[in-house]
Each structure stands twice: as structure tokens, then as C-alpha cells.
Amino acid sequence: MGRKFLMVLLAFGAIGGFAAGFGRLCGGGFGHYGPGGRFDRHAEFERHIADTCTESALKVYKQQNPSGTKP
């Protein structure tokens, strides 16, 4: 009895896991498109990384050209 119960439990877990995965792939889920959803956080993270890269590039440029003139 115990082995059959574990097999059924494992089967339900596998089915539930696949269903949740496909649901996320299809864009389902709660709060993904609304304000503060996943896509807003992703865009905010991209802006943060772009700002960080820009600041680093300007810092290197100023170190190489202390007078501020363009080559």
C-alpha cells in the first residue's frame, strides 16, 4: 500500500510541476503584466545595468583624457 501511495504522489507532483512550468512559459500567472509585475522589474534591472555600464565607461574615459578634450 505504501509503495502505490508514493507512486501516485510522485505522479501528481510531476503533473503539477509540468503544469506550473507550462503555465509560466505561456505567460500565465498572477501579477506578471500589472504594475510592479515581472516585466516592469526586468526593465528596471536593464536600466540599472545600462546606467552602471555608462558610469564605468565615463570613468575610464576621464582617466584616459584628464583634460576633457576629445581625441
Secondary structure, DSSP 8 states (H G I E B T S, - for coil): -HHHHHHHHHHHHHHHHHHHHHHHHTT-SSSSSSTTSHHHHHHHHHHHHHHHHHHHHHHHHHHH-TT----
